[in-house]
């Protein structure tokens, strides 16, 4: 798929993880030079950067000064910066209902997901103000759309990104750069180092029991395939408004960890888009971009 990314530079935060590394490889395959951000997994990030001819960049994105310094460091290392994929985040595997959740866990999860994304976005948009162009892709989760029993902290952080943050950003970015773009990809269950031990056959069967024929858990492939299209400016091609894409799954059995229950659970991946022209559905983004 030719996306016109040849010669561009993209920063991927959390690139040492499952979705992040798959996204970095997909972007590199399209000809982009990638800034491979990591927090503590230096060896993994350095191996990936060597593999894709990218540049490893370290920062604790919960720290304001470190987050502010990351984008200028990426520009210096890559020579330019055309897009940013705000992917970094964490998910606590322990199933804890709200009635039993500690304030410490709540704060840690919000800080590692929502605050880290805010600081990343703020730094990148300052760069967009200077260059008058850019593409920002947030990586949310279907947990932020359907909720996830035992993980209200994570769901709340991702819901804030998917709702208020995304929609505010698409309205703000046009002030500085009318052609800049802001989009969000909301993956469902994805096999990664963060989740692999919890995705047992029993849990996968329960969570995917009512999904369409295509399974809901992937090794970063759906997010990997969508993010480069959005970074390259693929246009939404469904009806105006927000659309999750695919169907949601409902657990068919009693609640069990992780992410199942009688409530809606995380399911197949969806995409939400927003740009200078407004918001739009991007469930079939890949096909539209490749045919435009």
C-alpha positions as CSV (number, residue, x, y, z in Angstrom):
1,X,0.0,0.0,0.0
2,X,1.5,3.3,-1.1
3,X,0.6,6.0,1.4
4,X,3.0,8.8,0.4
5,X,5.1,8.5,3.6
6,X,8.4,8.1,1.8
7,X,10.9,10.5,3.3
8,X,8.7,11.6,6.2
9,X,9.5,11.4,9.9
10,X,7.1,10.0,12.5
11,X,7.4,9.8,16.3
12,X,5.8,6.7,17.9
13,X,5.5,6.8,21.7
14,X,5.6,3.5,23.5
15,X,7.2,2.0,20.4
16,X,8.9,-0.8,22.4
17,X,5.5,-2.4,23.2
18,X,3.3,-4.6,21.1
19,X,1.1,-2.1,19.2
20,X,3.8,0.5,19.2
21,X,6.4,-1.8,17.7
22,X,4.0,-3.1,15.0
23,X,3.1,0.5,14.1
24,X,6.7,1.6,13.9
25,X,7.5,-1.3,11.6
26,X,4.5,-0.5,9.4
27,X,5.5,3.1,9.1
28,X,9.1,2.2,8.3
29,X,7.9,-0.2,5.6
30,X,6.1,2.8,4.0
31,X,9.4,4.7,3.9
32,X,9.0,6.9,7.0
33,X,11.9,7.3,9.4
34,X,10.7,6.6,12.9
35,X,11.5,7.9,16.3
36,X,11.2,4.9,18.5
37,X,10.2,6.2,21.9
38,X,10.6,4.1,25.0
39,X,10.4,4.6,28.8
40,X,12.4,1.8,30.4
41,X,12.8,-0.9,27.7
42,X,16.0,0.4,26.2
43,X,17.3,-2.8,24.8
44,X,14.0,-3.6,23.0
45,X,13.8,-0.1,21.6
46,X,17.4,-0.1,20.4
47,X,16.9,-3.4,18.6
48,X,13.8,-2.2,16.9
49,X,15.4,1.1,15.9
50,X,18.3,-0.8,14.4
51,X,16.0,-3.1,12.6
52,X,13.9,-0.3,11.0
53,X,16.7,2.2,10.7
54,X,15.0,4.5,13.2
55,X,16.2,6.4,16.2
56,X,15.6,5.4,19.8
57,X,14.4,8.2,22.1
58,X,13.9,7.8,25.8
59,X,11.5,9.8,28.0
60,X,9.2,9.3,30.9
61,X,6.1,10.9,29.5
62,X,4.5,11.3,32.9
63,X,7.2,13.9,33.6
64,X,6.4,17.3,32.2
65,X,10.0,18.3,31.4
66,X,10.8,15.0,29.8
67,X,7.7,15.1,27.6
68,X,8.4,18.7,26.6
69,X,11.9,17.7,25.5
70,X,10.9,14.6,23.5
71,X,9.5,16.4,20.4
72,X,12.5,18.7,20.0
73,X,14.8,15.7,20.4
74,X,12.9,13.8,17.7
75,X,13.2,16.8,15.4
76,X,16.9,17.0,16.0
77,X,17.4,13.2,15.5
78,X,15.2,12.8,12.5
79,X,15.8,16.2,10.8
80,X,12.0,16.9,10.6
81,X,8.8,15.6,12.2
82,X,5.7,15.2,10.1
83,X,3.5,13.1,12.4
84,X,3.2,11.8,16.0
85,X,1.5,8.6,17.1
86,X,0.6,9.0,20.8
87,X,0.5,5.3,21.7
88,X,2.3,5.1,25.1
89,X,0.2,3.8,28.0
90,X,-0.2,1.0,30.6
91,X,-2.9,-1.5,31.6
92,X,-3.0,-3.0,35.1
93,X,-3.9,-6.7,34.6
94,X,-5.4,-7.0,38.1
95,X,-9.2,-7.0,38.0
96,X,-10.4,-4.6,40.7
97,X,-14.0,-3.2,40.9
98,X,-14.4,0.4,41.6
99,X,-15.7,-0.4,45.2
100,X,-12.3,-1.9,45.9
101,X,-10.0,0.3,43.8
102,X,-7.3,2.3,45.6
103,X,-6.8,6.0,44.8
104,X,-3.2,5.2,44.2
105,X,-4.0,2.8,41.3
106,X,-6.6,5.2,39.9
107,X,-4.1,8.1,39.9
108,X,-1.3,5.9,38.4
109,X,-3.4,4.7,35.5
110,X,-4.8,8.1,34.7
111,X,-1.2,9.6,34.8
112,X,0.3,6.8,32.7
113,X,-2.4,7.0,30.0
114,X,-4.3,10.3,30.0
115,X,-1.7,12.7,31.4
116,X,1.1,11.1,29.4
117,X,-1.0,11.5,26.2
118,X,-1.8,15.1,27.1
119,X,1.8,16.0,27.6
120,X,2.8,14.3,24.4
121,X,0.1,16.0,22.4
122,X,0.9,19.4,23.9
123,X,4.5,19.1,22.9
124,X,3.7,18.0,19.4
125,X,1.1,20.7,18.8
126,X,3.6,23.3,19.7
127,X,5.7,21.9,16.9
128,X,2.6,22.0,14.6
129,X,2.2,25.7,15.5
130,X,5.7,26.3,14.2
131,X,5.5,24.2,11.0
132,X,1.9,24.9,10.2
133,X,1.3,21.2,9.3
134,X,1.2,17.8,10.9
135,X,-0.7,14.7,11.7
136,X,-1.5,13.4,15.2
137,X,-2.8,9.9,15.8
138,X,-4.0,9.0,19.3
139,X,-4.2,5.3,20.3
140,X,-7.3,4.8,22.5
141,X,-9.1,1.6,23.2
142,X,-12.6,0.1,22.8
143,X,-12.5,-0.1,26.6
144,X,-13.0,3.7,26.4
145,X,-16.2,3.1,24.4
146,X,-17.8,0.1,26.0
147,X,-16.2,0.2,29.5
148,X,-14.4,-2.7,31.1
149,X,-15.4,-4.3,34.4
150,X,-12.6,-4.4,36.8
151,X,-10.6,-1.8,34.9
152,X,-12.6,1.4,35.3
153,X,-9.4,3.4,35.7
154,X,-8.1,2.4,32.2
155,X,-11.5,2.7,30.6
156,X,-12.0,6.2,32.0
157,X,-8.6,7.4,30.8
158,X,-9.2,6.0,27.3
159,X,-12.8,7.4,27.2
160,X,-11.4,10.9,28.0
161,X,-9.0,10.5,25.1
162,X,-11.7,9.2,22.7
163,X,-14.3,11.8,23.6
164,X,-13.3,15.1,25.1
165,X,-9.6,15.3,24.2
166,X,-9.9,14.1,20.5
167,X,-12.9,16.4,19.8
168,X,-11.2,19.4,21.5
169,X,-8.0,18.9,19.6
170,X,-9.7,18.7,16.2
171,X,-11.3,22.1,16.9
172,X,-8.1,23.6,18.2
173,X,-5.6,22.4,15.6
174,X,-7.2,24.4,12.8
175,X,-6.4,27.6,14.6
176,X,-2.7,27.0,14.0
177,X,-2.7,24.8,11.0
178,X,-5.9,24.5,8.9
179,X,-4.7,21.3,7.1
180,X,-3.4,19.5,10.2
181,X,-5.1,16.3,11.2
182,X,-6.1,14.6,14.4
183,X,-7.4,11.0,14.5
184,X,-7.8,8.2,17.0
185,X,-7.5,4.5,16.6
186,X,-9.4,2.4,19.2
187,X,-8.0,-1.2,19.2
188,X,-9.7,-4.0,20.9
189,X,-8.0,-7.0,22.5
190,X,-4.5,-7.1,21.1
191,X,-1.9,-9.7,22.0
192,X,1.1,-7.8,23.3
193,X,3.7,-8.3,26.1
194,X,1.4,-6.2,28.3
195,X,-1.7,-8.5,27.8
196,X,-0.5,-11.9,26.5
197,X,-0.4,-13.7,29.9
198,X,-4.1,-12.7,30.5
199,X,-5.4,-13.7,27.1
200,X,-5.9,-17.3,27.9
201,X,-8.1,-19.5,25.6
202,X,-10.9,-19.3,28.1
203,X,-10.9,-15.5,28.3
204,X,-10.5,-15.1,24.6
205,X,-13.5,-17.4,23.9
206,X,-15.6,-15.5,26.4
207,X,-14.8,-12.1,25.1
208,X,-15.1,-13.0,21.5
209,X,-18.2,-15.2,21.8
210,X,-20.6,-12.7,20.1
211,X,-18.1,-11.0,17.7
212,X,-18.3,-11.4,13.9
213,X,-16.4,-14.2,12.2
214,X,-13.1,-12.3,12.4
215,X,-11.5,-12.8,15.8
216,X,-11.2,-9.8,18.1
217,X,-7.7,-10.3,19.4
218,X,-4.8,-9.6,17.1
219,X,-1.0,-9.1,17.4
220,X,-1.2,-5.4,16.8
221,X,-2.2,-5.9,13.1
222,X,-5.4,-3.8,13.0
223,X,-3.9,-0.8,14.8
224,X,-0.7,-1.3,12.8
225,X,-2.6,-1.2,9.5
226,X,-4.8,1.8,10.4
227,X,-2.2,4.1,12.0
228,X,0.0,4.7,8.9
229,X,-3.1,5.5,6.8
230,X,-4.2,8.1,9.3
231,X,-0.7,9.5,9.6
232,X,-0.5,9.8,5.9
233,X,-3.9,11.6,5.7
234,X,-6.2,8.9,4.6
235,X,-9.7,10.3,4.4
236,X,-12.8,9.0,6.3
237,X,-15.3,7.6,3.9
238,X,-18.3,6.7,6.0
239,X,-21.2,8.9,7.0
240,X,-20.2,12.0,9.0
241,X,-19.8,11.6,12.7
242,X,-18.1,9.1,14.8
243,X,-18.1,5.4,14.1
244,X,-16.4,2.7,16.0
245,X,-16.1,0.3,13.2
246,X,-16.9,-3.4,13.3
247,X,-19.2,-4.8,16.0
248,X,-18.9,-4.8,19.7
249,X,-18.8,-8.1,21.6
250,X,-20.9,-9.1,24.5
251,X,-19.5,-11.7,26.9
252,X,-21.7,-14.7,26.9
253,X,-20.8,-16.0,30.3
254,X,-20.5,-14.7,33.9
255,X,-17.9,-11.9,34.5
256,X,-14.3,-13.0,34.5
257,X,-11.0,-11.3,34.3
258,X,-9.9,-9.6,32.2
259,X,-12.4,-7.4,30.4
260,X,-15.5,-9.6,30.3
261,X,-18.9,-9.5,32.0
262,X,-22.5,-8.8,31.2
263,X,-21.5,-5.3,30.2
264,X,-20.1,-4.6,26.7
265,X,-16.5,-5.6,26.5
266,X,-13.5,-4.6,24.4
267,X,-14.0,-5.9,20.9
268,X,-12.8,-5.4,17.4
269,X,-10.9,-2.3,16.6
270,X,-12.5,1.0,15.6
271,X,-11.3,4.3,14.4
272,X,-12.4,7.8,15.1
273,X,-11.3,10.6,13.0
274,X,-11.2,14.4,13.2
275,X,-9.6,16.9,10.9
276,X,-9.7,20.5,9.8
277,X,-12.8,19.5,7.7
278,X,-14.6,18.1,10.8
279,X,-15.0,14.6,12.2
280,X,-15.8,11.5,10.3
281,X,-16.0,7.8,10.3
282,X,-13.0,5.8,9.3
283,X,-14.0,2.2,9.7
284,X,-13.0,1.5,6.1
285,X,-10.1,3.9,6.1
286,X,-7.5,1.6,4.5
287,X,-9.6,0.9,1.4
288,X,-10.6,4.6,0.9
289,X,-7.0,5.9,1.3
290,X,-5.6,3.3,-1.2
291,X,-8.3,4.2,-3.8
292,X,-8.2,8.0,-3.4
